[in-house]
Amino acid sequence: MKQLYAFLFLMLTLQLVQAQDLRIYDYDWKLSELVIDGQSIPIPESNAEVQTIPLRFISDDGSGAPSFMTNVCNSGFGQPQFSTTENTFLLEQFFATLLLCEQPQNQSFESTYFSGLFFANIPGIFAYEISVTLDGSGRVMLVITAPDGSYARYFNSGLSSKSFDKNAFTISPNPASDYIVVDFKNQNIKNTTIEVYDNLGKLCLQKTIASQQPVNVQNLANGMYFLKVSNTVGTTIQKFIKM
């Protein structure tokens, strides 16, 4: 009987410790509502430049840590540090690429979204809640609330493409000095575009590559960079160091 109690206590302890809601990784999310400083921000209607505002969490971005990426015209990404006792995460940095939207309404929304929800609240503790809607549709909803009370509401737009997470490709060598090689691990992936951004979001390099094709990084200054990979499977980002 004592062994049974000990087992039940252990299982309860494990459940309490692993409080993070892992469903956050299960779906690709689509932005449905944005409220900044108590003001509802209109989301641009689908247009040639921006169809939806996606959000995707990855359990391991290749560095052993979780990350997320969201897009308007540009890509914004960060590495959340999830709490083990409650549904919150610490976000210390948020990065965004620096391209200009062609349509003014997209540029205005992107600035408000990235700045109002993320940049204005870092470093800070963000809360998140995942629930199933009660309208019978079976949709899953994710609400992320910033420290200042601003929040974004997302709905699932499909199962996450987990095959394009940490196992999608590797970067070697990392750190690198002369070149990097992107290896898609024998996946039959074609028409892959890579973009290299510095930690200020500036686009430093863009090209189309094949698997295991060397990419020259000699002209990059030493520091941390983000490699964005886009192809028919999906889009994801990994970090590498130039030395």
QUILIN-V888017 format. One record per pair of residues at least 6 apart in sequence whose C-alpha atoms are under 6 Angstrom apart, sorted by the first residue. I is the first residue (numbers start at 1). J is the second residue. If there is no record, write none. Layout:
# QUILIN-V888017
[[I	J] [I	J]]
This chain:
# QUILIN-V888017
[[17	84] [17	85] [18	84] [19	84] [19	85] [19	86] [20	84] [20	87] [25	57] [25	58] [26	159] [26	160] [27	156] [27	158] [27	159] [27	160] [28	56] [28	156] [28	157] [28	158] [28	159] [28	160] [29	54] [29	55] [29	154] [29	155] [29	156] [29	157] [30	53] [30	54] [30	154] [30	155] [30	157] [31	53] [31	153] [31	154] [32	153] [32	154] [33	152] [33	153] [34	40] [34	41] [34	152] [35	41] [35	150] [35	151] [36	150] [37	150] [53	71] [53	72] [54	70] [54	71] [55	69] [55	70] [56	68] [56	69] [57	67] [57	68] [58	66] [58	67] [58	68] [59	66] [60	66] [60	166] [61	166] [61	238] [62	166] [66	79] [67	78] [67	79] [68	77] [68	78] [69	76] [69	77] [70	76] [72	110] [73	101] [74	97] [75	96] [75	97] [76	95] [76	96] [77	94] [77	95] [78	94] [80	89] [80	90] [80	91] [81	89] [81	90] [82	89] [83	89] [87	128] [88	126] [88	127] [88	128] [89	125] [89	126] [90	124] [90	125] [91	123] [91	124] [92	122] [92	123] [96	201] [97	201] [97	202] [98	201] [98	202] [101	107] [126	145] [126	146] [126	147] [127	144] [127	145] [128	143] [128	144] [129	142] [129	143] [130	141] [130	142] [131	140] [131	141] [132	139] [132	140] [133	139] [140	155] [140	156] [141	154] [141	155] [142	153] [142	154] [143	152] [143	153] [144	151] [144	152] [145	151] [168	184] [169	183] [169	184] [170	182] [170	183] [171	181] [171	182] [172	180] [172	181] [173	180] [174	240] [175	241] [175	242] [176	242] [176	243] [177	242] [177	243] [178	217] [178	218] [179	215] [179	216] [179	217] [180	214] [180	215] [181	212] [181	213] [181	214] [182	212] [183	211] [183	212] [184	211] [191	231] [192	208] [192	209] [192	230] [192	231] [193	207] [193	208] [193	229] [193	230] [194	206] [194	207] [194	228] [194	229] [195	205] [195	206] [195	227] [195	228] [196	203] [196	204] [196	205] [196	226] [196	227] [197	203] [197	204] [197	225] [197	226] [198	225] [222	242] [222	243] [223	241] [223	242] [224	240] [224	241] [225	239] [225	240] [226	238] [226	239] [227	237] [227	238] [227	239] [228	236] [228	237] [229	235] [229	236]]
